[in-house]
Amino acid sequence: MPVRSIKTPERFGLDRLTTPIGIALLVSDAEGALRALDWEDYEHRMRQLLRLHHGAVDLRDQPAPAEMRNALSRYFEGELGQLSAITWRVAGTPFQQKVWTALAQIPAGTTMSYGALAAQIGMPKAIRAVGHANGSNPISVVLPCHRLIGADGSLVKYGGGLERKRWLLRHEGVEV
């Protein structure tokens, strides 16, 4: 009989941060890297994404690193460049990671269409796949999926709700 390996669940800390648009859930690893950021009213979806990307996950209440909390608070206070100070780590397919890394390069105060992002990563026909990867982004705000809009400039899909997307874009100076 073959021996089956039983993988130990990934252990992450879970913290909460009050923001102008709700309670943000911050999931960090033992090294202090952000692994997920979602909204308290979408906790179930966040947990599903964590399971999808990491398998079994053990989430324990634990304060996020002070630098991470400070950078996020300062972002919400208007210091938009603070997001780049946050260390993050993602698990996902190579394609998802490519999309998520490209999201991090979209400057605050700008938007990009799904098609433009697909072209930027060298896969201009992968517009729908970019959309799916964007929808599986585990690190809202820091990997700014809210900066992706429809080709016609419309606000489309945001895992935290379109009102949050609208607020985030306005906060960054985008007229929507």
Biotite code that builds the C-alpha atoms (Angstrom):
import biotite.structure as struc

atoms = struc.array([
    struc.Atom([0.000, 0.000, 0.000], chain_id="A", res_id=1, res_name="MET", atom_name="CA", element="C"),
    struc.Atom([1.483, 3.376, -1.028], chain_id="A", res_id=2, res_name="PRO", atom_name="CA", element="C"),
    struc.Atom([2.185, 5.894, 1.677], chain_id="A", res_id=3, res_name="VAL", atom_name="CA", element="C"),
    struc.Atom([0.119, 9.025, 1.291], chain_id="A", res_id=4, res_name="ARG", atom_name="CA", element="C"),
    struc.Atom([1.587, 12.341, 2.250], chain_id="A", res_id=5, res_name="SER", atom_name="CA", element="C"),
    struc.Atom([-0.717, 14.512, 4.309], chain_id="A", res_id=6, res_name="ILE", atom_name="CA", element="C"),
    struc.Atom([0.162, 18.145, 3.846], chain_id="A", res_id=7, res_name="LYS", atom_name="CA", element="C"),
    struc.Atom([0.144, 20.274, 6.963], chain_id="A", res_id=8, res_name="THR", atom_name="CA", element="C"),
    struc.Atom([-2.240, 23.215, 6.572], chain_id="A", res_id=9, res_name="PRO", atom_name="CA", element="C"),
    struc.Atom([-0.639, 26.550, 5.792], chain_id="A", res_id=10, res_name="GLU", atom_name="CA", element="C"),
    struc.Atom([-0.775, 28.739, 8.892], chain_id="A", res_id=11, res_name="ARG", atom_name="CA", element="C"),
    struc.Atom([-1.587, 32.391, 8.389], chain_id="A", res_id=12, res_name="PHE", atom_name="CA", element="C"),
    struc.Atom([-2.453, 35.261, 10.700], chain_id="A", res_id=13, res_name="GLY", atom_name="CA", element="C"),
    struc.Atom([-5.754, 37.110, 10.329], chain_id="A", res_id=14, res_name="LEU", atom_name="CA", element="C"),
    struc.Atom([-6.131, 40.747, 11.325], chain_id="A", res_id=15, res_name="ASP", atom_name="CA", element="C"),
    struc.Atom([-8.777, 43.413, 10.772], chain_id="A", res_id=16, res_name="ARG", atom_name="CA", element="C"),
    struc.Atom([-8.256, 47.031, 9.767], chain_id="A", res_id=17, res_name="LEU", atom_name="CA", element="C"),
    struc.Atom([-10.956, 49.682, 9.825], chain_id="A", res_id=18, res_name="THR", atom_name="CA", element="C"),
    struc.Atom([-11.027, 51.663, 6.568], chain_id="A", res_id=19, res_name="THR", atom_name="CA", element="C"),
    struc.Atom([-13.393, 54.291, 5.142], chain_id="A", res_id=20, res_name="PRO", atom_name="CA", element="C"),
    struc.Atom([-15.050, 51.561, 3.033], chain_id="A", res_id=21, res_name="ILE", atom_name="CA", element="C"),
    struc.Atom([-15.377, 48.811, 5.606], chain_id="A", res_id=22, res_name="GLY", atom_name="CA", element="C"),
    struc.Atom([-13.354, 46.386, 7.675], chain_id="A", res_id=23, res_name="ILE", atom_name="CA", element="C"),
    struc.Atom([-10.429, 44.990, 5.706], chain_id="A", res_id=24, res_name="ALA", atom_name="CA", element="C"),
    struc.Atom([-9.268, 41.466, 6.484], chain_id="A", res_id=25, res_name="LEU", atom_name="CA", element="C"),
    struc.Atom([-5.490, 41.142, 6.359], chain_id="A", res_id=26, res_name="LEU", atom_name="CA", element="C"),
    struc.Atom([-3.968, 37.685, 6.033], chain_id="A", res_id=27, res_name="VAL", atom_name="CA", element="C"),
    struc.Atom([-0.217, 37.466, 6.520], chain_id="A", res_id=28, res_name="SER", atom_name="CA", element="C"),
    struc.Atom([2.329, 34.677, 6.690], chain_id="A", res_id=29, res_name="ASP", atom_name="CA", element="C"),
    struc.Atom([5.026, 33.964, 9.263], chain_id="A", res_id=30, res_name="ALA", atom_name="CA", element="C"),
    struc.Atom([7.510, 36.159, 7.350], chain_id="A", res_id=31, res_name="GLU", atom_name="CA", element="C"),
    struc.Atom([5.125, 39.127, 7.457], chain_id="A", res_id=32, res_name="GLY", atom_name="CA", element="C"),
    struc.Atom([4.100, 39.047, 3.786], chain_id="A", res_id=33, res_name="ALA", atom_name="CA", element="C"),
    struc.Atom([0.528, 39.878, 2.869], chain_id="A", res_id=34, res_name="LEU", atom_name="CA", element="C"),
    struc.Atom([-1.235, 36.784, 1.477], chain_id="A", res_id=35, res_name="ARG", atom_name="CA", element="C"),
    struc.Atom([-4.791, 38.098, 1.232], chain_id="A", res_id=36, res_name="ALA", atom_name="CA", element="C"),
    struc.Atom([-6.704, 41.322, 1.671], chain_id="A", res_id=37, res_name="LEU", atom_name="CA", element="C"),
    struc.Atom([-10.457, 41.265, 1.399], chain_id="A", res_id=38, res_name="ASP", atom_name="CA", element="C"),
    struc.Atom([-13.491, 42.774, 3.067], chain_id="A", res_id=39, res_name="TRP", atom_name="CA", element="C"),
    struc.Atom([-15.237, 41.472, 6.164], chain_id="A", res_id=40, res_name="GLU", atom_name="CA", element="C"),
    struc.Atom([-18.513, 41.110, 4.262], chain_id="A", res_id=41, res_name="ASP", atom_name="CA", element="C"),
    struc.Atom([-16.683, 38.913, 1.710], chain_id="A", res_id=42, res_name="TYR", atom_name="CA", element="C"),
    struc.Atom([-14.826, 36.716, 4.216], chain_id="A", res_id=43, res_name="GLU", atom_name="CA", element="C"),
    struc.Atom([-16.336, 33.514, 2.840], chain_id="A", res_id=44, res_name="HIS", atom_name="CA", element="C"),
    struc.Atom([-15.006, 34.307, -0.662], chain_id="A", res_id=45, res_name="ARG", atom_name="CA", element="C"),
    struc.Atom([-11.584, 35.141, 0.783], chain_id="A", res_id=46, res_name="MET", atom_name="CA", element="C"),
    struc.Atom([-11.445, 31.808, 2.578], chain_id="A", res_id=47, res_name="ARG", atom_name="CA", element="C"),
    struc.Atom([-12.441, 30.003, -0.622], chain_id="A", res_id=48, res_name="GLN", atom_name="CA", element="C"),
    struc.Atom([-9.653, 31.733, -2.551], chain_id="A", res_id=49, res_name="LEU", atom_name="CA", element="C"),
    struc.Atom([-7.136, 30.852, 0.173], chain_id="A", res_id=50, res_name="LEU", atom_name="CA", element="C"),
    struc.Atom([-8.190, 27.180, -0.024], chain_id="A", res_id=51, res_name="ARG", atom_name="CA", element="C"),
    struc.Atom([-8.029, 27.260, -3.809], chain_id="A", res_id=52, res_name="LEU", atom_name="CA", element="C"),
    struc.Atom([-4.511, 28.700, -3.838], chain_id="A", res_id=53, res_name="HIS", atom_name="CA", element="C"),
    struc.Atom([-3.018, 27.031, -0.750], chain_id="A", res_id=54, res_name="HIS", atom_name="CA", element="C"),
    struc.Atom([-5.100, 23.961, 0.063], chain_id="A", res_id=55, res_name="GLY", atom_name="CA", element="C"),
    struc.Atom([-5.895, 23.579, 3.742], chain_id="A", res_id=56, res_name="ALA", atom_name="CA", element="C"),
    struc.Atom([-5.354, 26.832, 5.619], chain_id="A", res_id=57, res_name="VAL", atom_name="CA", element="C"),
    struc.Atom([-5.193, 27.463, 9.359], chain_id="A", res_id=58, res_name="ASP", atom_name="CA", element="C"),
    struc.Atom([-6.192, 31.094, 9.997], chain_id="A", res_id=59, res_name="LEU", atom_name="CA", element="C"),
    struc.Atom([-5.489, 32.408, 13.473], chain_id="A", res_id=60, res_name="ARG", atom_name="CA", element="C"),
    struc.Atom([-6.219, 35.825, 14.889], chain_id="A", res_id=61, res_name="ASP", atom_name="CA", element="C"),
    struc.Atom([-2.876, 37.583, 14.891], chain_id="A", res_id=62, res_name="GLN", atom_name="CA", element="C"),
    struc.Atom([-1.899, 41.212, 14.344], chain_id="A", res_id=63, res_name="PRO", atom_name="CA", element="C"),
    struc.Atom([-0.533, 41.988, 10.897], chain_id="A", res_id=64, res_name="ALA", atom_name="CA", element="C"),
    struc.Atom([2.934, 43.558, 10.838], chain_id="A", res_id=65, res_name="PRO", atom_name="CA", element="C"),
    struc.Atom([2.833, 47.172, 12.018], chain_id="A", res_id=66, res_name="ALA", atom_name="CA", element="C"),
    struc.Atom([4.488, 48.360, 8.776], chain_id="A", res_id=67, res_name="GLU", atom_name="CA", element="C"),
    struc.Atom([1.721, 46.745, 6.719], chain_id="A", res_id=68, res_name="MET", atom_name="CA", element="C"),
    struc.Atom([-1.069, 48.219, 8.848], chain_id="A", res_id=69, res_name="ARG", atom_name="CA", element="C"),
    struc.Atom([0.623, 51.628, 8.774], chain_id="A", res_id=70, res_name="ASN", atom_name="CA", element="C"),
    struc.Atom([1.099, 51.597, 4.988], chain_id="A", res_id=71, res_name="ALA", atom_name="CA", element="C"),
    struc.Atom([-2.526, 50.628, 4.408], chain_id="A", res_id=72, res_name="LEU", atom_name="CA", element="C"),
    struc.Atom([-3.814, 53.249, 6.839], chain_id="A", res_id=73, res_name="SER", atom_name="CA", element="C"),
    struc.Atom([-1.693, 55.911, 5.165], chain_id="A", res_id=74, res_name="ARG", atom_name="CA", element="C"),
    struc.Atom([-2.985, 54.826, 1.726], chain_id="A", res_id=75, res_name="TYR", atom_name="CA", element="C"),
    struc.Atom([-6.566, 55.293, 2.929], chain_id="A", res_id=76, res_name="PHE", atom_name="CA", element="C"),
    struc.Atom([-5.575, 58.698, 4.344], chain_id="A", res_id=77, res_name="GLU", atom_name="CA", element="C"),
    struc.Atom([-4.419, 59.771, 0.876], chain_id="A", res_id=78, res_name="GLY", atom_name="CA", element="C"),
    struc.Atom([-0.763, 58.711, 0.621], chain_id="A", res_id=79, res_name="GLU", atom_name="CA", element="C"),
    struc.Atom([-1.366, 56.569, -2.462], chain_id="A", res_id=80, res_name="LEU", atom_name="CA", element="C"),
    struc.Atom([2.258, 55.511, -2.914], chain_id="A", res_id=81, res_name="GLY", atom_name="CA", element="C"),
    struc.Atom([2.201, 53.558, 0.343], chain_id="A", res_id=82, res_name="GLN", atom_name="CA", element="C"),
    struc.Atom([0.882, 50.397, -1.312], chain_id="A", res_id=83, res_name="LEU", atom_name="CA", element="C"),
    struc.Atom([4.291, 49.751, -2.883], chain_id="A", res_id=84, res_name="SER", atom_name="CA", element="C"),
    struc.Atom([5.801, 49.491, 0.615], chain_id="A", res_id=85, res_name="ALA", atom_name="CA", element="C"),
    struc.Atom([3.788, 46.343, 1.369], chain_id="A", res_id=86, res_name="ILE", atom_name="CA", element="C"),
    struc.Atom([5.492, 42.996, 0.930], chain_id="A", res_id=87, res_name="THR", atom_name="CA", element="C"),
    struc.Atom([3.141, 40.468, -0.620], chain_id="A", res_id=88, res_name="TRP", atom_name="CA", element="C"),
    struc.Atom([3.298, 36.880, -1.818], chain_id="A", res_id=89, res_name="ARG", atom_name="CA", element="C"),
    struc.Atom([0.779, 35.023, -3.966], chain_id="A", res_id=90, res_name="VAL", atom_name="CA", element="C"),
    struc.Atom([0.165, 31.438, -4.950], chain_id="A", res_id=91, res_name="ALA", atom_name="CA", element="C"),
    struc.Atom([-1.665, 30.637, -8.134], chain_id="A", res_id=92, res_name="GLY", atom_name="CA", element="C"),
    struc.Atom([-1.018, 29.467, -11.651], chain_id="A", res_id=93, res_name="THR", atom_name="CA", element="C"),
    struc.Atom([1.880, 31.035, -13.538], chain_id="A", res_id=94, res_name="PRO", atom_name="CA", element="C"),
    struc.Atom([-0.659, 32.920, -15.663], chain_id="A", res_id=95, res_name="PHE", atom_name="CA", element="C"),
    struc.Atom([-2.485, 34.281, -12.591], chain_id="A", res_id=96, res_name="GLN", atom_name="CA", element="C"),
    struc.Atom([0.799, 35.353, -11.056], chain_id="A", res_id=97, res_name="GLN", atom_name="CA", element="C"),
    struc.Atom([1.731, 37.129, -14.292], chain_id="A", res_id=98, res_name="LYS", atom_name="CA", element="C"),
    struc.Atom([-1.585, 39.029, -14.249], chain_id="A", res_id=99, res_name="VAL", atom_name="CA", element="C"),
    struc.Atom([-1.323, 39.867, -10.551], chain_id="A", res_id=100, res_name="TRP", atom_name="CA", element="C"),
    struc.Atom([2.243, 41.111, -10.923], chain_id="A", res_id=101, res_name="THR", atom_name="CA", element="C"),
    struc.Atom([1.125, 43.293, -13.845], chain_id="A", res_id=102, res_name="ALA", atom_name="CA", element="C"),
    struc.Atom([-1.706, 44.707, -11.713], chain_id="A", res_id=103, res_name="LEU", atom_name="CA", element="C"),
    struc.Atom([0.861, 45.930, -9.201], chain_id="A", res_id=104, res_name="ALA", atom_name="CA", element="C"),
    struc.Atom([2.460, 48.003, -11.986], chain_id="A", res_id=105, res_name="GLN", atom_name="CA", element="C"),
    struc.Atom([-0.679, 50.042, -12.777], chain_id="A", res_id=106, res_name="ILE", atom_name="CA", element="C"),
    struc.Atom([-0.037, 53.438, -11.160], chain_id="A", res_id=107, res_name="PRO", atom_name="CA", element="C"),
    struc.Atom([-2.503, 54.945, -8.718], chain_id="A", res_id=108, res_name="ALA", atom_name="CA", element="C"),
    struc.Atom([-4.774, 57.428, -10.433], chain_id="A", res_id=109, res_name="GLY", atom_name="CA", element="C"),
    struc.Atom([-4.854, 55.494, -13.695], chain_id="A", res_id=110, res_name="THR", atom_name="CA", element="C"),
    struc.Atom([-7.016, 52.756, -15.111], chain_id="A", res_id=111, res_name="THR", atom_name="CA", element="C"),
    struc.Atom([-6.488, 50.116, -17.742], chain_id="A", res_id=112, res_name="MET", atom_name="CA", element="C"),
    struc.Atom([-8.855, 47.903, -19.703], chain_id="A", res_id=113, res_name="SER", atom_name="CA", element="C"),
    struc.Atom([-8.709, 44.139, -19.448], chain_id="A", res_id=114, res_name="TYR", atom_name="CA", element="C"),
    struc.Atom([-7.669, 44.052, -23.105], chain_id="A", res_id=115, res_name="GLY", atom_name="CA", element="C"),
    struc.Atom([-4.826, 46.502, -22.539], chain_id="A", res_id=116, res_name="ALA", atom_name="CA", element="C"),
    struc.Atom([-3.539, 44.404, -19.641], chain_id="A", res_id=117, res_name="LEU", atom_name="CA", element="C"),
    struc.Atom([-3.746, 41.255, -21.776], chain_id="A", res_id=118, res_name="ALA", atom_name="CA", element="C"),
    struc.Atom([-1.697, 43.009, -24.461], chain_id="A", res_id=119, res_name="ALA", atom_name="CA", element="C"),
    struc.Atom([0.785, 44.297, -21.876], chain_id="A", res_id=120, res_name="GLN", atom_name="CA", element="C"),
    struc.Atom([1.531, 40.766, -20.653], chain_id="A", res_id=121, res_name="ILE", atom_name="CA", element="C"),
    struc.Atom([2.019, 39.620, -24.265], chain_id="A", res_id=122, res_name="GLY", atom_name="CA", element="C"),
    struc.Atom([-1.281, 37.743, -24.602], chain_id="A", res_id=123, res_name="MET", atom_name="CA", element="C"),
    struc.Atom([-3.638, 40.134, -26.411], chain_id="A", res_id=124, res_name="PRO", atom_name="CA", element="C"),
    struc.Atom([-6.299, 37.472, -27.034], chain_id="A", res_id=125, res_name="LYS", atom_name="CA", element="C"),
    struc.Atom([-6.452, 36.423, -23.375], chain_id="A", res_id=126, res_name="ALA", atom_name="CA", element="C"),
    struc.Atom([-8.893, 39.139, -22.298], chain_id="A", res_id=127, res_name="ILE", atom_name="CA", element="C"),
    struc.Atom([-11.325, 36.738, -20.610], chain_id="A", res_id=128, res_name="ARG", atom_name="CA", element="C"),
    struc.Atom([-8.507, 34.837, -18.938], chain_id="A", res_id=129, res_name="ALA", atom_name="CA", element="C"),
    struc.Atom([-7.180, 38.141, -17.575], chain_id="A", res_id=130, res_name="VAL", atom_name="CA", element="C"),
    struc.Atom([-10.663, 38.842, -16.253], chain_id="A", res_id=131, res_name="GLY", atom_name="CA", element="C"),
    struc.Atom([-10.814, 35.454, -14.531], chain_id="A", res_id=132, res_name="HIS", atom_name="CA", element="C"),
    struc.Atom([-7.351, 35.891, -13.019], chain_id="A", res_id=133, res_name="ALA", atom_name="CA", element="C"),
    struc.Atom([-8.306, 39.378, -11.878], chain_id="A", res_id=134, res_name="ASN", atom_name="CA", element="C"),
    struc.Atom([-11.401, 37.925, -10.203], chain_id="A", res_id=135, res_name="GLY", atom_name="CA", element="C"),
    struc.Atom([-9.223, 35.419, -8.323], chain_id="A", res_id=136, res_name="SER", atom_name="CA", element="C"),
    struc.Atom([-6.853, 38.098, -7.049], chain_id="A", res_id=137, res_name="ASN", atom_name="CA", element="C"),
    struc.Atom([-6.428, 37.346, -3.335], chain_id="A", res_id=138, res_name="PRO", atom_name="CA", element="C"),
    struc.Atom([-4.882, 40.716, -2.451], chain_id="A", res_id=139, res_name="ILE", atom_name="CA", element="C"),
    struc.Atom([-7.450, 43.420, -3.097], chain_id="A", res_id=140, res_name="SER", atom_name="CA", element="C"),
    struc.Atom([-6.299, 47.068, -3.106], chain_id="A", res_id=141, res_name="VAL", atom_name="CA", element="C"),
    struc.Atom([-2.554, 46.239, -2.912], chain_id="A", res_id=142, res_name="VAL", atom_name="CA", element="C"),
    struc.Atom([-2.762, 44.327, -6.197], chain_id="A", res_id=143, res_name="LEU", atom_name="CA", element="C"),
    struc.Atom([-5.114, 46.968, -7.579], chain_id="A", res_id=144, res_name="PRO", atom_name="CA", element="C"),
    struc.Atom([-7.712, 44.987, -9.483], chain_id="A", res_id=145, res_name="CYS", atom_name="CA", element="C"),
    struc.Atom([-10.005, 47.992, -8.981], chain_id="A", res_id=146, res_name="HIS", atom_name="CA", element="C"),
    struc.Atom([-7.952, 49.827, -11.630], chain_id="A", res_id=147, res_name="ARG", atom_name="CA", element="C"),
    struc.Atom([-9.171, 47.483, -14.375], chain_id="A", res_id=148, res_name="LEU", atom_name="CA", element="C"),
    struc.Atom([-12.203, 48.769, -16.261], chain_id="A", res_id=149, res_name="ILE", atom_name="CA", element="C"),
    struc.Atom([-14.209, 47.830, -19.332], chain_id="A", res_id=150, res_name="GLY", atom_name="CA", element="C"),
    struc.Atom([-12.966, 48.752, -22.807], chain_id="A", res_id=151, res_name="ALA", atom_name="CA", element="C"),
    struc.Atom([-15.685, 51.420, -22.954], chain_id="A", res_id=152, res_name="ASP", atom_name="CA", element="C"),
    struc.Atom([-14.537, 52.960, -19.660], chain_id="A", res_id=153, res_name="GLY", atom_name="CA", element="C"),
    struc.Atom([-17.301, 51.390, -17.596], chain_id="A", res_id=154, res_name="SER", atom_name="CA", element="C"),
    struc.Atom([-16.833, 50.010, -14.123], chain_id="A", res_id=155, res_name="LEU", atom_name="CA", element="C"),
    struc.Atom([-17.173, 46.255, -14.355], chain_id="A", res_id=156, res_name="VAL", atom_name="CA", element="C"),
    struc.Atom([-16.892, 43.586, -11.706], chain_id="A", res_id=157, res_name="LYS", atom_name="CA", element="C"),
    struc.Atom([-15.120, 44.059, -8.429], chain_id="A", res_id=158, res_name="TYR", atom_name="CA", element="C"),
    struc.Atom([-14.951, 41.346, -5.811], chain_id="A", res_id=159, res_name="GLY", atom_name="CA", element="C"),
    struc.Atom([-15.600, 43.853, -3.033], chain_id="A", res_id=160, res_name="GLY", atom_name="CA", element="C"),
    struc.Atom([-18.580, 45.436, -4.803], chain_id="A", res_id=161, res_name="GLY", atom_name="CA", element="C"),
    struc.Atom([-18.806, 48.227, -7.350], chain_id="A", res_id=162, res_name="LEU", atom_name="CA", element="C"),
    struc.Atom([-19.349, 50.904, -4.687], chain_id="A", res_id=163, res_name="GLU", atom_name="CA", element="C"),
    struc.Atom([-15.957, 50.088, -3.175], chain_id="A", res_id=164, res_name="ARG", atom_name="CA", element="C"),
    struc.Atom([-14.381, 50.105, -6.632], chain_id="A", res_id=165, res_name="LYS", atom_name="CA", element="C"),
    struc.Atom([-15.910, 53.517, -7.327], chain_id="A", res_id=166, res_name="ARG", atom_name="CA", element="C"),
    struc.Atom([-14.673, 54.833, -3.959], chain_id="A", res_id=167, res_name="TRP", atom_name="CA", element="C"),
    struc.Atom([-11.136, 53.500, -4.497], chain_id="A", res_id=168, res_name="LEU", atom_name="CA", element="C"),
    struc.Atom([-10.886, 55.020, -7.975], chain_id="A", res_id=169, res_name="LEU", atom_name="CA", element="C"),
    struc.Atom([-12.198, 58.392, -6.785], chain_id="A", res_id=170, res_name="ARG", atom_name="CA", element="C"),
    struc.Atom([-9.833, 58.217, -3.814], chain_id="A", res_id=171, res_name="HIS", atom_name="CA", element="C"),
    struc.Atom([-6.994, 57.829, -6.330], chain_id="A", res_id=172, res_name="GLU", atom_name="CA", element="C"),
    struc.Atom([-8.223, 60.788, -8.391], chain_id="A", res_id=173, res_name="GLY", atom_name="CA", element="C"),
    struc.Atom([-10.005, 58.937, -11.209], chain_id="A", res_id=174, res_name="VAL", atom_name="CA", element="C"),
    struc.Atom([-13.305, 60.495, -12.298], chain_id="A", res_id=175, res_name="GLU", atom_name="CA", element="C"),
    struc.Atom([-15.897, 57.733, -12.587], chain_id="A", res_id=176, res_name="VAL", atom_name="CA", element="C"),
])
